[in-house]
Amino acid sequence: MRIYQAGPLFTEAEVLWHRAFRDKLAAANIRVLWPGEFFTQQEINNWGKNACKNIMERDRKAIDACDAVVALLDGTQVDDGTAWEIGYAYAKGIPVIGIRTDFRKSGDTQHSCVNAMIEGSCLAIVKDAESVLDILKNKLNV
């Protein structure tokens, strides 16, 4: 099974979290496609005005090649690129599992933890890596 690992990669803390999460999934014999490994900053700089399109196309193609998406949903709002990845995967029929380690509420109803469109697009939203692995094994038969 191939998993696309979605989430913001703009701070050192985000990159470190994603690396550790990727390693947990890989230790469970899950192949992870993660945008943090798709290109270097030098490549982005060399692309110039085409950088945004090239980044989006690489990410889109990776989602198309995956069996599921796992998306980090932390923050007061879900990262806009992550929201696009979730919506794209959902529209393609690719299951999405959200992981939210953030204890703050940012949903549209008293029972939701994120925006209704994001929550409604997720098979489940969990709080830790172990729960993600459990869903992958028990609901998606990884």
C-alpha positions as CSV (number, residue, x, y, z in Angstrom):
1,M,0.0,0.0,0.0
2,R,1.1,3.5,-0.8
3,I,0.2,6.4,1.4
4,Y,0.4,10.1,0.4
5,Q,1.4,12.0,3.5
6,A,-0.1,15.5,3.3
7,G,0.5,18.5,5.6
8,P,2.3,21.8,5.8
9,L,6.1,21.8,5.4
10,F,6.9,25.4,6.2
11,T,8.6,25.2,9.6
12,E,11.4,23.1,11.0
13,A,8.9,21.7,13.5
14,E,6.5,20.6,10.7
15,V,9.3,18.9,8.7
16,L,10.6,17.1,11.8
17,W,7.0,15.9,12.7
18,H,6.5,14.6,9.1
19,R,9.8,12.8,9.0
20,A,9.1,11.0,12.3
21,F,5.5,10.1,11.1
22,R,6.9,8.9,7.8
23,D,9.3,6.7,9.7
24,K,6.5,5.2,11.8
25,L,4.5,4.3,8.7
26,A,7.6,2.9,6.9
27,A,8.4,0.8,10.0
28,A,4.9,-0.8,9.5
29,N,5.9,-1.6,5.9
30,I,3.8,1.1,4.4
31,R,5.3,2.9,1.4
32,V,5.0,6.7,2.0
33,L,5.0,9.3,-0.7
34,W,5.8,12.6,1.0
35,P,6.1,16.0,-0.7
36,G,9.1,16.8,1.6
37,E,11.1,14.4,-0.6
38,F,9.8,15.3,-4.0
39,F,12.1,18.2,-4.8
40,T,14.8,20.4,-3.2
41,Q,14.7,24.1,-2.5
42,Q,17.3,24.5,-5.3
43,E,14.9,22.8,-7.8
44,I,12.1,25.1,-6.7
45,N,14.4,28.2,-7.2
46,N,15.5,26.9,-10.6
47,W,11.9,26.5,-11.8
48,G,11.3,30.2,-11.3
49,K,7.8,31.3,-12.3
50,N,6.8,27.6,-13.0
51,A,7.5,26.5,-9.5
52,C,3.9,26.6,-8.2
53,K,2.6,24.6,-11.2
54,N,5.5,22.1,-10.9
55,I,4.9,21.6,-7.2
56,M,1.2,21.1,-7.7
57,E,1.6,18.7,-10.5
58,R,4.1,16.5,-8.7
59,D,1.9,16.4,-5.6
60,R,-1.2,15.6,-7.8
61,K,0.6,12.8,-9.6
62,A,1.7,11.3,-6.3
63,I,-1.8,11.4,-4.9
64,D,-3.0,9.6,-8.0
65,A,-0.4,6.9,-7.4
66,C,-1.6,6.3,-3.8
67,D,-4.1,4.0,-2.1
68,A,-4.9,6.5,0.7
69,V,-4.0,9.9,2.0
70,V,-3.0,10.7,5.6
71,A,-3.3,14.4,6.3
72,L,-1.9,16.5,9.2
73,L,-4.8,18.8,10.3
74,D,-3.1,20.8,13.1
75,G,-3.4,24.6,13.4
76,T,-6.3,27.0,13.8
77,Q,-7.2,26.2,10.2
78,V,-6.1,23.4,8.0
79,D,-3.3,24.4,5.7
80,D,-4.7,25.5,2.4
81,G,-2.5,23.1,0.3
82,T,-3.4,20.2,2.6
83,A,-7.1,21.1,2.2
84,W,-6.6,21.0,-1.6
85,E,-4.9,17.6,-1.4
86,I,-7.8,16.3,0.8
87,G,-10.4,17.6,-1.6
88,Y,-8.6,16.2,-4.6
89,A,-8.2,12.7,-3.1
90,Y,-11.8,12.7,-1.9
91,A,-13.0,13.6,-5.4
92,K,-10.9,10.8,-6.9
93,G,-12.4,8.2,-4.4
94,I,-9.1,7.9,-2.5
95,P,-9.7,7.4,1.3
96,V,-8.4,10.2,3.5
97,I,-7.4,9.8,7.2
98,G,-6.9,13.0,9.1
99,I,-4.5,13.3,12.1
100,R,-5.0,16.2,14.4
101,T,-2.6,16.4,17.4
102,D,-3.7,19.9,18.1
103,F,-6.1,20.1,21.1
104,R,-7.8,23.3,19.9
105,K,-11.2,23.2,18.3
106,S,-11.6,24.9,14.9
107,G,-14.7,23.3,13.5
108,D,-18.0,24.6,12.3
109,T,-20.1,22.8,14.9
110,Q,-19.7,22.0,18.6
111,H,-18.9,18.4,17.8
112,S,-16.3,19.1,15.0
113,C,-12.6,19.7,15.3
114,V,-12.0,21.1,11.8
115,N,-13.9,22.7,9.0
116,A,-16.9,20.7,7.9
117,M,-15.7,20.3,4.3
118,I,-12.4,18.8,5.6
119,E,-14.1,16.6,8.3
120,G,-16.7,15.4,5.8
121,S,-14.0,14.4,3.4
122,C,-12.1,12.2,5.9
123,L,-12.8,8.6,6.6
124,A,-11.7,9.4,10.1
125,I,-9.8,12.0,12.1
126,V,-7.6,10.6,14.8
127,K,-5.2,12.0,17.4
128,D,-2.0,9.9,17.0
129,A,0.0,7.8,14.7
130,E,-1.0,4.5,16.3
131,S,-4.7,5.3,15.5
132,V,-3.7,6.0,11.9
133,L,-2.0,2.6,11.7
134,D,-5.0,0.9,13.3
135,I,-7.3,2.4,10.6
136,L,-5.0,1.4,7.8
137,K,-4.8,-2.1,9.1
138,N,-8.5,-2.6,10.1
139,K,-10.4,-0.5,7.6
140,L,-8.1,-0.4,4.6
141,N,-6.5,-3.8,5.0
142,V,-2.9,-2.6,4.8
